[in-house]
Amino acid sequence: MGLNKDSYTDMQREVQSFHDKHDFKNTGGEELTYRIALMAEELGEISACVSKGKSKQQLAEECADLYILLIGTAIAADFDLKQAFWDKMEKLHKRESKMINGRIRVSEFRD
């Protein structure tokens, strides 16, 4: 049976397989501080794609790198990213939006 490329579960399995292949659990690849540094690096690469006018394909690849790291961080920290997504979306839908400096913000807007 092949992968269902529309399935989050199959994406998660694929990332788990990558972690297993390189023994991330026992070689520091699942250490959370390290993973945060990698995510910051990828976010910088995403920023460079936008600010330097790189191609949509390059931007997509850098976003995919960050997405893979996010899934891997959920694996490393042992939480359900899919459930966290839906829980957060439920909260976000209840929030108000405001225009701030000409751009929309959706936040809790605490005083």
N, C-alpha and C positions, 0 to 999 in steps of 0.2 A: 504494500500500500504506500503510495507516494505522499508527499507533503501537501497539505492544503494551504496554499500561500495566503489565504484569507483568514487563517486560524491563528489567533494569538497563542493558543496552546502549542501549535506547531512551531511558532517563532520561539517560544520559551524553550521548547525541547531542543531546538537547533542551537540556541545560546548555551544551554546546559551541556550539550554535546561538545561545543567549542571549549567550555570551561574544563570538562573532563579530559578532552584530548590533550590539553596543555597543563593539566593538574593544577589549575588555579587555586583550588582549596588549600593545597599543601605548598605552594610556591609564592604566596603573597599576592596572587592575582585577585583574591576576593577580599583583601584588606580594605576596609571602607575609606580610610584617609587617602590611600593610593587611588582608589576608584574616583573619589571626588576630584583629585588632581587631574586624572584622565578626562573626566567630564568637563572640567574647566578648560583644558586644552582643546577639546573638541568644540566647545562653545566659542573659543577664540578663532578656530578655523572656520566656523559658520559665520562669525562676524567678518572675517577677512573675505569670505566669498561675497558677502553683500557689499561691504565697503569698497572692495576692489573690482566690483563688477564682473566677478567670475561667472561661469555658465550655470544654468539651472541644474545641469547634471552634476557639476561639482558641489553645488549647494545640497542637492539631494543626497549625494554620497556622504557628506559631512553630517547631515541630519541623521542619516542611517547609522553612522558611527555612534552618535550620541544616543539614539534609540536602543542600539545593541548594548551600550554601556548601562543604560537605565534598566533594561531587562536583566542584565547580569548583576546589577546592584540589588535588585529585588531578590534574585537567587541567593546572592552572598549574604544579604541581611535577613533572608527567610521571611519575606512578606509577599502578599498577593498583590502585584502591581495592577492587575486588571480590576480587582475589587477596589483598590485605593483610587483608581481612575474614576470609577462610577460613584464612589462615595464623595469624591471631591467635586465632580460635575454636579451632583445634587446640591451641594453647598453653593457652588458658583451660580447656579440658576436662581437662587434665592437672593443674590446680592444686587444692589443697585449699581448703576453706572453713572459716571460724571465725566464731563469734558474738562481736562486739565491741560493747560498749555496747548490747546488745539488737538489733543489726542484723547481718545476714549480710555477710561480706566474703569475696571470692575473690581471693587474691593469692599471690605467691610467699613471703610472710612471711619475709623475710630478717631474720636476727638482727643 
